[in-house]
Amino acid sequence: MVLSYWDGVSTFLGYRLLRPGILLVGYFIGAEIAVGCLGSRIFHNDNDIVWLAIITDGLALGSTLYWLQPLGMFAVG
């Protein structure tokens, strides 16, 4: 059911949703990189630093992929 809804949305708004999709994929990739780099601090009391790194790295990579659309299309695909 959800998949058929997404197919309908992507049919009519597919190209318009490409750039926000690139931003979201870049954000999640950047957040995973931040978690991978700061994985040892997650189990300590430095949770504020980890959340700050997740937000900033996610926004940095997401906006970079958004700005460089061909690279973002490679990351999405």
C-alpha positions as CSV (number, residue, x, y, z in Angstrom):
1,M,0.0,0.0,0.0
2,V,2.8,2.4,0.9
3,L,4.8,1.4,-2.1
4,S,1.9,2.1,-4.4
5,Y,1.4,5.5,-2.8
6,W,5.0,6.3,-3.3
7,D,4.8,5.2,-6.9
8,G,2.0,7.6,-7.5
9,V,3.8,10.5,-5.8
10,S,7.0,9.8,-7.7
11,T,5.1,9.6,-11.0
12,F,3.7,13.0,-10.8
13,L,6.3,14.8,-8.6
14,G,9.4,12.6,-9.4
15,Y,11.8,15.2,-10.6
16,R,10.6,17.8,-8.1
17,L,11.3,15.3,-5.3
18,L,14.8,14.5,-6.6
19,R,16.6,17.4,-4.9
20,P,15.0,17.0,-1.5
21,G,15.7,13.3,-1.8
22,I,19.4,14.1,-2.5
23,L,19.4,16.3,0.6
24,L,18.0,13.6,2.8
25,V,20.3,10.9,1.5
26,G,23.3,13.2,2.0
27,Y,22.1,14.0,5.5
28,F,21.8,10.3,6.5
29,I,25.2,9.4,4.9
30,G,26.8,12.3,6.8
31,A,25.1,11.3,10.1
32,E,26.4,7.7,9.6
33,I,29.9,9.0,9.0
34,A,29.7,11.1,12.2
35,V,28.4,8.1,14.2
36,G,31.2,6.0,12.8
37,C,33.9,8.5,13.7
38,L,32.5,9.2,17.2
39,G,31.3,5.7,17.9
40,S,33.4,5.3,21.1
41,R,31.9,8.5,22.6
42,I,28.3,7.3,22.3
43,F,28.7,5.0,25.3
44,H,30.2,7.8,27.4
45,N,28.5,10.9,28.7
46,D,29.4,12.9,25.6
47,N,26.0,12.6,24.0
48,D,25.8,16.4,23.3
49,I,28.9,16.2,21.2
50,V,27.7,13.2,19.3
51,W,24.3,14.8,18.5
52,L,26.0,18.1,17.4
53,A,28.3,16.1,15.1
54,I,25.4,14.2,13.6
55,I,23.5,17.4,12.9
56,T,26.4,19.4,11.5
57,D,28.0,16.5,9.5
58,G,24.6,15.6,8.1
59,L,23.8,19.1,7.1
60,A,27.2,19.6,5.6
61,L,27.2,16.5,3.4
62,G,23.5,16.9,2.6
63,S,23.9,20.5,1.4
64,T,27.1,19.6,-0.5
65,L,25.3,16.8,-2.4
66,Y,22.4,19.2,-3.0
67,W,24.7,21.8,-4.4
68,L,26.6,19.3,-6.6
69,Q,23.6,17.6,-8.1
70,P,25.4,15.1,-10.3
71,L,27.3,13.8,-7.3
72,G,24.1,13.7,-5.3
73,M,22.4,11.6,-8.0
74,F,25.3,9.2,-7.8
75,A,24.9,8.9,-4.0
76,V,21.1,8.4,-4.3
77,G,21.5,5.7,-7.0
